[in-house]
Amino acid sequence: MSRGLMIRKSGPNAISKSAAVAIAVVIIVAGAASFLYLSGMFAPAAGPAAQGPVIVYAAIHEFETDRLLRAFTEETGIEAKYVRMSAGEITAKIKAEAEAGKIEADVVLGGPMIFHEELKRLGLLYKWDTPPENAEQIKSIYHDPDGYWFGFYLGAIGIAVNTPRLEELGLPEPQGWEDLIKPEYKGHLVVADPRASGTAYTVLVTLLSLYGEDKGWDYAKKLWGNAGTITKSGAAPGRLAGTGEYAIGISFGHDILKVKSAGYKVKLIYPKEGTGWEIGGISVLKDAPHLEAAKIFVNWMLGRKAGQLHTDLSFRLSTREDVDAPPGTTPITEINILENYRWKWATENKDQLLSKWESVVLG
């Protein structure tokens, strides 16, 4: 772990400690070469640094966050620290801090636009009067038009399939949502909890957008009812499918590709019926204790160098057109993205939807 960085895990899930360590080690080794190459792109910036440290609540993987913050400090001289949590945990923590009258962090890094839009709606984000300089080099459709959050990556929900495990079970590969609720898959798939995971909430909104509310809730009950376990982390289902503890996991495609790149026999399938998507955002918290340092960090994250480093580490697609996509990724134009994905409606009605999820799915 980098000196001066603080990490808090997002909570326990069903993945075994040995399997989690194995995946983490292989991912780190796989990404080391690209990081060593890219880290040479960063040199200390001239001039005085803004007063730090910048404190980041990160909804992306610890490995990615650690590398990004180290590169930021190398280039700017500003110390950076972070806490890793799921999107739901971050929201709860910030709300508690606001109620106590003391915001402890400066920046929220990663997580889908639904997540940042909720923080905006709750009055917890800083509004930029003038957008960061690097934001102007990204299409405006990827940013909040009111200037509260900015998108730096794209992603779509996919299905992680462990083909050897399915063969052992004598089951065919699922190709879409309709397959996942078949009785033969019961107990063999894993999906996260939408109350804790932004990924899982994206899955829920996908189903309600695809099928409509009546059929969508019926489907949701069958999908989570088929799950062998429900995790807190949205990335965990892909890892569990990679290790073979479960045959199928539902996660964002980039999280599945990270497991695949680590050498695990997992296949990424995007649902044929259509799938939900995210604009991954970054935002500054209202009353951030280190506002100027936070603004520098956000502008840095929206730049080409940071965008390329993040994409190479995470397998996410960048919102910047001058960032090269990693090998093996599927262009967003080749994925059956839901055009009627109701993310703004889902933001405005999140509390009600999660309450209904509890009653419908958990009883």
N, C-alpha and C positions, 0 to 999 in steps of 0.2 A: 504494500500500500504506500502511496506517496506520503512523504512527510507533511504534516499539517492538514491532511485531509481527514474528514470524519465521515463515516459511513454507518447508516443504520439500515439493516435489511428490511425488506418489505413485509416480513412475517413468515411463519412456517407454512409449508405446503407439503403435498404428498411425495415429492421427489426425495429419494434417499440422499443422505449426506454424501456418500461415496460417489453416487452418480452425478450429483451436482458438481462436486469438486472435479470429477473427470471431465465433464463438459467444459467447465470454466477454464481448466488448464489447457485443453486442446484449442479452445477458441482464442485464448491469449497467445499461444504459440503460433496459431494460424495468422493472427493479426500482427504479430511482432514485426515481421519484415516490412509490411506496409507502413507501420508506425515509425520505424526507424528511418525509413526513407522520407516520410512526410514531415517528421519532426525537424529535419534539416531545412524545411521551408520557413521555419519561424525563427526570427532573430529578435533580440530585445529592441523595443521601440525607443527612439530618442525622446528626450523631454521628460518632465516630471510626471509621475503616475498619480492618478486620482487616489484619494485615501481609501484604503480597503480595510479588511478583506471583503471580497464579494462573497456572500453566502447564497448557495444555490440549493433549492429543493428540486431534486431530479427525478423525473418519471421514466427516464431511460436507464439502461443497464449500467451497473457500477463501473464495469470495464471501460465503456464508452465515456462515461462522465469523467472518470479519472484521467484518461488520456487527453480529453478536451481541455480540462481545467489546467493540466500541467502545461499544455501547449500555450494556452492563454497567458499563464504566468510567465513563461519563457519569453513571449513576445512583448508583453506590456509591463512586466515587473509588478503587477498587482496580484497579491496573494488571493487564492480562491479556495473555498472549502465547500463541502456539499454533504447533504443527507439524501439517501436514496429511499424513496417510498413509492407506493402505487399512487395513481391519480386520486383515488378516493381518500387515501390516508392523507395526502397533501392538502386536499380541500378541507378535511376535518381539522387538521392542525392549524391551518391559516385562519379558519373561522374561530377556533379557540383562542389563538393569539390576538385576533382583532377584538374579540369580546373582552379579553384581559387588558387591552390597551397597549400591547407591546408586540409589534411585528418583529420577528427574529431573523427572517431571511430577506433577501433582496430580489432574487430571480427565481422564476419557475421555468424549468428546462424540460421540454418534451411533453408528451401526452397529447391526445386528440383535441381538435378545436372545440368540441363539446365541453371539455374540461375547462379550457381557458375562458370560453364564453360564459360558463357558470360563474367563475370567479369575477368576471366583468359584471355580470348581472347582480352579484352580491355586493358590488362596490369595493372589491378588494384589490383591484389593479390600478396601476398608475397610467394616466392618459398622456400619450406623447402629443405635444402641440405640433412638433415637427418630427416626422418619422426618422429613424436612424438612416444615415447615409446609404448604407449597404442595402436597406430595404427597397430603395428605389431601383435597384438592379434586379428585383424579383417582381414577377407579375402581381398586380394589385389584387387579383382574385384569391391569392394565397394569404392575404392579410386581413385583419379586422378593419373594415372601412372607418371605424371610429377611432382607430389608433391605440387600442389597448393591448393587442397581441399580434405577433408576426409569425408566419409559417416558414419553417426551414426544411421540412421534409414531407414526403407523401407516403401513404401506405394503404394496403387493402387487406381485409380479412381472408385468410386461407385455411386450408385443411392440411394438417401434417399427418402423413400416412406412413406407418412403419410396415413396408411390404412384407419382409420376412415374418413379422409377427402375425400379420393377417393370413399369410399362407399356413402358418402353424395352426391357426384357428379355423382354417378352411373358409375364409370370408373374402369376398371380392373387394376391390378398392372402391370406396364411395366417390362419386363424382359431383355430388351436390348436396344441398340441404335436405332434399326429400329422402336421400339414402340414409342420412344420419339418424333418423328417427325410426328406422326399421327395427323390429324386435331383435333380430340377430346381432345387432351391434350393442345391445344393452350391456352395460358394465365394461365395455371395451374402449370407451372414449372419455376424454377429459376436457372440461371447459371451466373457465374462471367464474367468479362471483361478481356480477355487475355492481354490487354495492361497494366493492373494494377496488375493482379493476376497470380502468377506462377501456381496455380492450374488450372486456366482456359486455360493458354497456354498449359499445359499438356493435357487438353481435346482436344484442337485444333490439337495438334500434334498426338494425338490418332486417331482422325478421318482421318487425312491425311495419317497416317500409315496403318490404317485398310482398307480404301476404295481407296487409291491412290488419286492423286491430283485432277483430274477432278471430280470424284464422291464425293471426300471428301469435296471440296469447295461447291458443290451443297448441300451436307448434312449439312455443317456448316451453310449455309444460312437458311435452314429450322429449324435447332435446335435453334439457337439464335432468329430466327423469331417466334418460338413458345413460347419463354420465356415471362412471365408476367412482369419480371423486370430483369435487369442485374446489379449485384452488383460489387463493387470494391474488396471486400474480398472473397477469395476462400472458406473460411469456412462458410460464411454467408448463402449460399443456404441450407446447412444441418440444420442450426438453423431455417431458415424460414419454412422448411418442418416440423421441430419438433413442432413449435408453431401452425402449421396448416394454416399459412397465405398463404402458397402455398402447393399443394399436393405433389410436387416432387421437389427435389433439387439435383444438381450434385456437388459432393465434393469428396475429398479423403475419403476413407473408415474410417480412424481413426477419422476424424472430425465428421462423422455421428455417430460413436459409442459413442463419448463423449456426444452427445445430447441424444442418447438412454439411456446411463448410468444415465443421469440426470432424467430419469423417463418419458420422452416424448415418445409418441406412434409413433415411427419412425422405419422403417425397412430398413436394408442395403441389397441392391442387387447389385452384381457385374455383369456387362453386359455379356450376354451369348456369344456374338460374339467375345469377347476379350476386354481387357482394357489396358490403358496406366499405367505407373508406375513411381515411382521416387526413387532415392537414395537421402535421405535428407542429406545435407552437412553442413560442418563448415569450414570456411576459415579465414585467417588473411589478413588484408588489407596491401598493399604495403605502406610503409611510415607510418605505424601505430605508433601513438605517445607513446604507452606503449607496445613495442614489446615483451619484456621478460614476462610481465604479461599476454599478449595475448597468448603466446606460452604455458604458464602454464595452462591457461584456456582451450585451445584446447585439450591438453593432458588429462586434468581432465574430459572433456566432453566425451572423447573416452574410459574412464575407465568403469569397470563393475558397480561400485556404481552409478555413474551418469547415466549410461545407464539404470539401473533398475529403478531409480527414474523417469527418463524421460518417459520410457515406461509405468510405472504405472500411471503417470499423463496424458499421451497423447493418450494411446491406439495404439501408433505406434509400429511396429515391429522393434526390435533392430538389427543392423548388427552384434552384438556380440552373439555368440552361447551360452554363459553362462548367458544370461539375459532371465528370464522367461516371456513369453507372457501373457498379462492380460486375464482373462476369457472372453469368447465371441468373441475373435479375430479369424480371419480365417488365417491359415498358408498360406504364400505366395505360397507354392506348390499346394494349393487347389484352387487358383484363376486362371482364364484363362488369363494369362499375354500374351500380344502381343510379340512374339519373334522378330518381325521386327519393333519394336518401334524405330522410326528414331530420337532419341534425339540429336545425334551429328550433323546431318544435320539440325535439327531445331535450334540448337545453332548458327551455321554458317550463317543461313538465317533468323534470327529472325526479323530484321528490315523489310525485304521484306515481310515476312509472315504476320506480323502485319499490314503493309500497305495494303496488299491485303485483310486481314480480314475487315478492315475499309471499303474498296470499295465494297466488296462482301456482307457483312452483314449489314452494316449501310448505304450503298448507297452513 
